[in-house]
Amino acid sequence: MTDGATGGKHADGRRSPRGCIFKRGSKYSVVISLGVDPESGQRLRQWFKVDGNKKDAEKLLTELLHQHDAGAYVKPERMTLADFLRQWLAEYATPSLAPRTVEGYRTIITAHLIPSLGSIPLTKLRPDHVQQYLTTMLSGGRIRSEGGLSARTVHHHHTVLHDALQTALKWGLVARNVADAVDAPRCQRAEMHVLDEEALQRVLAASRSTDYYVPFYLALFTGLRRSELLALRWSDVDLAAGQLSVSRALHQLRDRTFVVRAPKSAKGRRTVALPPSATAALRDHLDHQLDLCAKAGSALKDDDLLFQRVDGGPMLPDTLSKAWARLMTHLDIPGVRLHDARHTHASLMLKAGIHPKVVQERLGHSTISVTLDTYSHVAPGLQEAAARHFDELLTRSSTVAAAAAV
């Protein structure tokens, strides 16, 4: 072992003759043994630069040895982009990301990235390959005979490729992330459609006699996401305190199975205060659920979902969204999706002068900048109101100063 070697350790501390971690200055490298060349008799080794600290190096060593033992290891110079993207989906994306996110990534990778770029060796991928791919997707090319994908969609393709290559860089499979050298297509912020106060009241009145009245009410009066609404259990609701706890999100995958996960960020786990009217709506909903249970000869349990089908299964996400869409059509309110109920809640609160920090906490945004960037431009009059308040503040200060001088 040469000077600067930290030793051939697995992440659990065991030493291995099959792999070592070397440190030169502040940089780490991993070397694994690939056996002996049968022709020359020389020991074969593969070196990997580590983009990170010692813990990252130990993790990479463990992953590489596991791949080698499982027969899945491919030397970087022989690995195609398709090989790596499939490996990245299986070993990084699937364990680390939300199931719906993985589904979207898999579609982009299998339907677009692999057919177009997959045959290129990973280490031979160049910025011009990526640039040509993005241009082809925008113009149509081999994927679509007429027209191309939207700038927003192609921007997402770039994001997926960049994220995957960033992992390849961290794993030491490539020397740089070539997607860094290519600018993703610029895409304008999607236009946000929100309900005003009058339209909101129309929605509630029109849905009052339906099974969707309470979920629509909560969406509008709490700003919860659809996945958060459908994951709510009665144990998450405190009617006496007038609040509910958000700790889960329910998703349905393309194979129709349900997945319940924790929120995307720590801020997503939150307690949301309920307006009195929403608390009253939930009390009525609870009474209705208790009546249904009594008729069925069963008891309502704490872990029962607030919104469920007759068979006790979760209310289907698409069913809720389609019910909202039908209601919008009936009320002649175009372009407003169920997710826009969340935007409506935030916009009306900001318009009413509620501090953005409070809005951030209610929505579960990771930072207040997300809230401000998303909603400040959709609350009419915020800039004007701020200017008036500033003027009034200075006027009052001037009046007080003049009175003190007398």
C-alpha positions in Angstrom: 0.0 0.0 0.0 1.5 3.3 -1.0 1.9 6.5 1.1 -1.3 8.2 1.7 -3.4 5.1 1.6 -6.2 5.0 4.2 -6.5 1.2 3.8 -8.8 -1.1 1.9 -11.8 -0.7 4.1 -15.4 -1.4 3.5 -17.9 1.1 4.9 -18.4 -1.2 7.9 -14.6 -1.1 8.7 -13.5 -4.5 7.5 -10.3 -4.6 5.5 -10.4 -6.1 2.0 -7.5 -7.1 -0.3 -9.9 -6.5 -3.2 -10.1 -2.7 -2.8 -8.4 0.2 -1.2 -9.0 3.9 -0.5 -6.1 6.3 -1.2 -5.8 9.9 -0.1 -3.5 12.4 -1.8 -3.7 15.8 -0.2 -7.5 16.4 0.3 -8.5 14.2 -2.5 -9.6 10.5 -2.3 -9.4 7.7 -4.8 -10.7 4.2 -4.8 -8.9 1.3 -6.4 -10.4 -2.2 -6.9 -8.8 -5.4 -7.9 -10.2 -7.1 -11.1 -8.1 -10.2 -10.7 -5.1 -11.3 -12.9 -4.7 -11.0 -16.6 -4.4 -14.6 -17.9 -2.1 -13.6 -20.7 0.4 -11.3 -18.9 0.0 -12.6 -15.4 -0.3 -8.9 -14.2 -2.8 -7.9 -11.5 -5.6 -5.8 -13.0 -6.8 -2.7 -11.1 -9.3 0.0 -11.7 -8.9 3.5 -10.3 -11.8 5.9 -9.5 -11.5 9.5 -8.5 -13.9 10.4 -5.7 -15.9 13.7 -5.7 -16.3 13.9 -2.0 -14.9 13.0 1.4 -13.7 9.7 3.0 -17.3 8.6 3.8 -18.1 9.0 0.1 -15.0 7.0 -0.8 -16.0 4.2 1.5 -19.5 4.1 0.1 -18.2 4.0 -3.5 -15.8 1.1 -2.6 -18.6 -0.9 -1.0 -20.8 -0.3 -4.1 -18.1 -1.3 -6.6 -17.2 -4.5 -4.7 -20.9 -5.4 -4.4 -21.3 -4.9 -8.2 -18.2 -7.0 -8.9 -19.4 -9.8 -6.6 -22.8 -9.8 -8.3 -21.3 -9.9 -11.7 -22.8 -6.5 -12.6 -19.6 -4.5 -12.7 -18.7 -3.0 -16.0 -15.4 -1.2 -16.5 -16.0 2.5 -17.2 -14.3 2.5 -20.6 -16.7 -0.3 -21.7 -19.8 1.0 -20.0 -22.3 2.7 -22.4 -24.6 5.5 -21.3 -27.5 3.0 -21.5 -25.6 0.7 -19.1 -25.0 3.4 -16.6 -28.5 4.9 -16.8 -30.1 1.5 -16.1 -27.7 1.0 -13.2 -28.4 4.5 -11.9 -32.2 3.9 -12.0 -31.8 0.6 -10.1 -29.1 1.6 -7.5 -29.7 5.3 -6.9 -33.0 6.6 -8.1 -35.3 3.8 -7.0 -34.0 3.6 -3.4 -33.6 7.4 -3.0 -36.4 9.2 -4.8 -40.2 9.2 -4.6 -41.9 6.4 -6.6 -43.8 8.8 -8.9 -40.5 10.7 -9.6 -38.8 7.4 -10.5 -41.6 6.5 -12.9 -41.1 9.8 -14.7 -37.4 9.4 -14.8 -37.7 5.9 -16.1 -40.0 7.0 -18.9 -37.6 9.7 -20.0 -34.6 7.4 -19.9 -36.2 4.4 -21.6 -38.2 6.3 -24.2 -35.8 9.1 -25.1 -32.3 9.1 -23.6 -31.4 5.5 -24.2 -32.8 5.4 -27.8 -30.9 8.6 -28.7 -27.7 8.5 -26.7 -27.5 5.1 -25.1 -25.0 3.5 -27.4 -22.3 6.1 -26.6 -19.7 4.9 -24.2 -20.2 6.8 -20.9 -16.6 8.2 -20.8 -16.9 9.3 -24.5 -20.1 11.3 -24.0 -19.4 14.9 -25.1 -21.3 18.2 -24.6 -22.1 18.4 -28.3 -23.9 15.0 -28.0 -26.1 16.4 -25.3 -26.7 19.7 -27.2 -27.7 17.8 -30.4 -30.0 15.7 -28.3 -31.8 18.7 -26.8 -32.1 20.4 -30.2 -33.5 17.3 -31.7 -36.1 16.9 -29.0 -37.2 20.5 -29.4 -37.5 20.2 -33.2 -39.0 16.8 -33.3 -36.3 14.7 -35.0 -36.6 11.0 -34.8 -39.1 10.9 -31.9 -41.9 12.9 -33.4 -42.7 13.4 -37.0 -44.4 16.7 -36.5 -43.2 19.3 -34.0 -41.1 18.6 -31.0 -41.4 18.5 -27.2 -42.0 21.6 -25.2 -39.1 23.6 -23.8 -40.3 22.7 -20.3 -40.2 18.9 -21.1 -36.8 19.1 -22.8 -35.5 21.1 -19.8 -36.7 18.2 -17.6 -34.8 15.7 -19.9 -31.6 17.8 -19.3 -32.3 17.7 -15.6 -32.6 13.9 -15.5 -29.4 13.4 -17.6 -27.5 16.0 -15.5 -28.5 14.3 -12.2 -27.5 10.9 -13.5 -24.1 12.2 -14.7 -23.6 13.9 -11.4 -23.9 10.6 -9.7 -21.4 9.1 -12.3 -19.0 11.9 -11.3 -19.4 11.2 -7.6 -18.9 7.4 -8.3 -15.7 8.2 -10.1 -17.0 6.8 -13.5 -16.4 10.1 -15.4 -14.0 13.0 -15.1 -16.7 15.7 -15.4 -20.4 16.2 -15.9 -20.7 17.1 -19.6 -24.3 18.3 -19.0 -22.8 21.2 -17.1 -21.4 22.5 -20.4 -24.8 22.6 -22.1 -27.6 25.1 -21.2 -31.0 23.6 -20.8 -33.8 25.2 -22.9 -35.3 28.3 -21.2 -38.8 27.7 -20.2 -41.3 30.3 -19.0 -43.0 29.8 -15.7 -46.3 28.1 -16.3 -49.2 30.4 -16.0 -50.9 30.0 -12.6 -54.7 30.1 -12.5 -56.3 30.8 -9.2 -59.8 31.3 -7.9 -60.9 34.7 -6.6 -63.2 35.0 -3.5 -66.4 34.8 -5.5 -65.3 31.8 -7.6 -64.2 30.0 -4.5 -67.6 30.4 -2.9 -69.2 29.1 -6.1 -67.0 26.0 -6.0 -68.0 25.2 -2.4 -71.7 25.8 -3.1 -71.7 23.6 -6.2 -69.9 20.7 -4.5 -71.7 20.8 -1.2 -74.0 17.9 -2.0 -71.2 15.7 -3.4 -68.7 13.2 -1.9 -65.9 15.7 -2.8 -67.1 18.7 -0.8 -64.8 18.1 2.2 -61.6 17.3 0.3 -62.2 20.3 -1.9 -62.9 22.4 1.2 -59.6 21.4 2.8 -57.6 21.9 -0.4 -58.9 25.4 -0.6 -58.7 26.3 3.1 -55.4 24.6 4.0 -53.3 24.5 0.8 -52.5 20.8 1.2 -51.4 18.8 -1.8 -53.7 16.1 -3.2 -51.3 13.4 -2.0 -51.3 14.9 1.5 -55.1 15.2 1.6 -55.6 11.6 0.6 -53.1 10.3 3.1 -54.9 12.0 6.1 -56.1 9.6 8.9 -58.4 10.5 11.7 -55.5 10.3 14.1 -54.0 13.2 12.1 -56.9 15.5 13.0 -57.4 17.3 16.3 -60.9 18.9 16.1 -60.7 20.2 19.6 -57.6 22.2 18.8 -58.7 22.9 15.2 -55.6 21.6 13.5 -54.3 18.7 11.5 -50.9 17.1 11.1 -49.3 16.4 7.8 -46.8 13.5 8.0 -47.5 11.4 4.9 -48.3 11.6 1.2 -50.3 8.9 -0.8 -49.5 8.2 -4.4 -50.9 5.8 -6.9 -48.4 4.3 -9.4 -49.1 3.3 -13.0 -49.6 -0.3 -12.0 -52.5 0.9 -9.7 -50.6 0.2 -6.5 -50.6 2.7 -3.7 -47.4 4.1 -2.0 -47.4 6.1 1.2 -44.3 8.2 1.8 -43.1 10.9 4.1 -43.2 14.5 2.7 -40.5 15.6 0.3 -38.7 17.7 2.9 -38.5 18.1 6.7 -40.6 21.2 6.4 -43.3 19.1 4.7 -44.0 17.5 8.1 -46.1 20.2 9.7 -49.1 21.1 11.7 -51.7 23.2 9.9 -54.3 25.3 11.8 -57.8 24.9 10.5 -60.2 27.9 10.0 -63.3 27.4 12.2 -65.4 26.7 9.1 -63.1 23.9 8.0 -63.2 22.4 11.5 -67.0 22.5 11.3 -66.9 20.8 7.9 -64.7 18.0 9.3 -67.0 17.5 12.3 -69.9 17.0 9.9 -67.7 14.6 7.9 -66.8 12.7 11.0 -70.5 12.3 11.9 -71.2 11.0 8.5 -68.4 8.5 8.7 -69.6 7.3 12.1 -73.1 6.8 10.7 -71.7 4.7 7.8 -69.7 2.6 10.2 -72.7 2.1 12.5 -74.8 0.9 9.6 -72.1 -1.5 8.5 -71.7 -2.8 12.1 -68.1 -1.7 12.3 -66.1 0.9 14.3 -64.2 3.9 13.0 -60.5 3.5 13.8 -57.9 6.1 14.3 -55.9 4.9 11.3 -58.8 5.0 9.0 -58.5 7.5 6.1 -60.6 10.6 6.0 -61.4 10.0 2.4 -61.9 6.5 1.3 -64.0 4.3 -1.1 -66.9 2.1 0.0 -64.5 -0.9 0.2 -62.3 1.0 2.6 -59.5 1.7 0.1 -58.1 5.1 -0.5 -60.0 7.5 -2.7 -58.3 7.4 -6.1 -56.2 10.5 -6.9 -57.3 10.6 -10.5 -60.9 10.3 -9.4 -60.6 13.4 -7.2 -58.9 15.4 -9.9 -61.5 14.4 -12.5 -64.3 15.4 -10.2 -62.7 18.8 -9.8 -62.3 19.1 -13.5 -65.9 18.3 -14.1 -66.9 20.9 -11.6 -64.8 23.6 -13.2 -66.4 22.8 -16.6 -69.9 23.0 -15.0 -69.1 26.3 -13.4 -67.4 27.6 -16.6 -64.1 28.2 -14.8 -61.4 27.3 -17.4 -57.8 26.3 -16.7 -58.0 25.8 -12.9 -56.7 22.4 -11.8 -57.1 20.8 -8.4 -53.5 21.7 -7.6 -54.5 25.3 -8.2 -56.6 25.1 -5.0 -53.3 25.1 -3.2 -52.2 28.1 -5.3 -55.5 29.8 -4.5 -55.0 29.3 -0.8 -51.5 30.8 -0.8 -52.5 33.7 -3.1 -55.5 34.8 -1.1 -53.5 34.6 2.1 -50.8 36.8 0.7 -53.4 39.2 -0.7 -54.9 39.5 2.8 -51.5 40.6 4.1 -50.6 37.3 5.8 -46.8 37.2 6.3 -45.1 35.0 3.7 -43.3 33.0 6.5 -46.7 31.8 7.7 -47.8 30.9 4.2 -44.5 29.0 3.8 -45.2 27.0 7.0 -48.7 26.2 6.0 -47.7 25.0 2.5 -44.7 23.0 3.8 -42.2 24.7 1.4 -38.5 24.0 2.3 -37.6 27.7 2.3 -39.4 31.0 2.3 -37.7 31.9 -1.1 -39.8 29.1 -2.7 -42.9 30.7 -1.4 -41.9 34.2 -2.5 -40.7 33.1 -6.0 -43.9 31.1 -6.6 -46.6 33.4 -5.3 -45.5 37.0 -5.1 -46.4 37.7 -8.7 -49.9 36.2 -8.5 -51.2 38.2 -5.6 -52.6 41.4 -7.2 -51.8 44.6 -5.4 -49.0 43.3 -3.2 -46.4 45.8 -4.7 -48.9 48.6 -4.6 -49.9 47.9 -1.0 -46.3 47.8 0.1 -45.6 51.1 -1.6 -48.7 52.6 0.2 -47.7 51.2 3.6 -44.2 52.6 3.2 -45.6 56.0 2.3 -48.0 55.9 5.3 -45.1 54.9 7.6 -43.0 57.9 6.5 -46.0 60.3 6.7 -46.8 59.2 10.3 -43.1 59.5 11.2 -43.0 63.0 9.8 -46.1 64.0 11.6 -44.7 62.7 14.9 -41.4 64.5 14.4 -43.2 67.8 13.6 -45.4 67.5 16.7 -42.3 66.8 18.8 -40.6 69.9 17.4 -43.5 72.1 18.5 
